[in-house]
Amino acid sequence: HWNEPHEAALSVLIDGFKDFGLCQGSHQEIYETGAYKEFYMHRTGHWLGLDVHDAGDYKTFAKEWKQLQPGMSLTVEPGCYIRPSANIPKEFWNIGIRIEDDVLVTQNGYEVLTKDSPKTIESIEALMAK
């Protein structure tokens, strides 16, 4: 369903925030208290269609997450933004990253339409240096 990519990205980000000492506590505590929101304050993506931010509901009238169907397209673009703060090591200050993938839901799963876009530090820096 619609929320699965968000939950997967959020889980990976929480683990990273813990590993780097940016969030304290168990994975579940960080999730339940929303401590991660200091660095990840938005959702993971949006519908993609006729417009870059295509309009559409994410939940059904019954308030359940919409099931993904073949032909739907969406973005998967988790991000991390670290502002200067007394409780954050300076080496992390002003770091921000958000890399978007555009995904088409297919009959047998999905196709990443942006699979050839740069995603590593090296490939992004090389592109930016041009």
ABEGO torsion letter per residue (X at the ends): XAAAAAAAAAAAAAAAAAAAGABBEBAAAAAAAGAAAAABABBABBBBBABABBBEBABBAAGBBBBBBBGBBBBBBBBBBBBBBAABBAAABGBBBBBBBBBBBBAAEBBBAAAABBABAAAAAAAAAX
